[in-house]
């Protein structure tokens, strides 16, 4: 997640996770009693045909949207 800039942030109400979109990557951060800490990166997002895409809308819960991202 070194290139580009952070374009979106969504904070989950379950699971103590936050998600930051940067280009076609999503950074995953966990909430701890000591603050927010890096957890993982979901890299090189692509559709089922292998074409890279940048998420336009993100949602951290299936209860509020149909999937993590909407193209």
N, C-alpha and C positions, 0 to 999 in steps of 0.2 A: 504494500500500500504506500509506496514512496512517491509515485507520480500523481499529478493532479491535485485537486482540492476536495475537501469534504463537502458533499452536496446535500446530504440528508441525514437526519438522526431520528431514530425511533426508539422508544424506551418501553420494554415489555413490563407488563404488570405481574406476570408469572415468570418464575425461573430466574429472576434477578439478572437479566441480560439487557444490554443496549446494543444497537446496531448502527454503524456509521457507513454510509455509501461513499466510496471514492472511486470514480470511474466505473469499471466493471468488476470491482471487488467490494466485499462487505466486511468490515472489521467488526468483530464480536468482542464485547467488553462485559465483564461480570461485576456485580456490585457486591462489595464486602463491607464488613464493619470498619475497615481502614480506608475505604474509598472505592474508586473505580479502577479496575485492573484489566489490561489486555488479556484476552482469552484465546482468540483464533482469528484467522482470516479465511473467508470463503472467496476463493480466487477464480478469476477468469469466467465470469458468469456467461453462459451461452444457452441458446435455445436448443430444441431437440435436433436441429440440423447442424449444430456446431457453430452457428453464427453468434459472435460475441454481441452482448447488449449491455446498455447501462440502464439500471432500474429508474423509472420515472416516479413511481409511488411505492413506498414501502410501508409495511404494516407488520407489527411484531406478534400478532395473534390471529389464529384462524377464526376465532370467535367474531372478529371485527372485519375480516376481509378474506378473500379466497386465495390463500397462499401468501408467502412472504413478500413477493413482488408482483406488480401488475405491469405488463408491458404497454 
